[in-house]
Amino acid sequence: MASKKNGTIYIGVTNDLIKRVYQHKNDLVDGFTKKYKFHNLVYYEVYNDINSAIEREKALKAWKRKWKVDLIESKNNGWRDLYENLL
């Protein structure tokens, strides 16, 4: 999730992406995501195994910001909100 193009980036794990993005878009989750207005799903990965997903989340969180931006832009150069594609 991102607050805007080249804005603050949030990385998380969920077992229900549509529900979780809806919660962020509507500021239903208190804390960091609500404070920084994370309303745009700009990148996501799908895993069949929760342990693999958590491992990847931890790895991405350790990345430098430039690497995260490059990853997003490799799949979504315009930082479009991908939420509608999920529905």
QUICOR-V957224 format. One record per pair of residues at least 6 apart in sequence whose C-alpha atoms are under 6 Angstrom apart, sorted by the first residue. I is the first residue (numbers start at 1). J is the second residue. Records with the same first field share a line. If there is no record, write none. Layout:
I->J, J
This chain:
1->9, 10, 38, 40, 41, 42
2->8, 9, 38, 40
3->37, 38
5->79
24->39
25->39
27->34
40->81
41->81, 82, 83
42->79, 81, 82
43->72
47->53
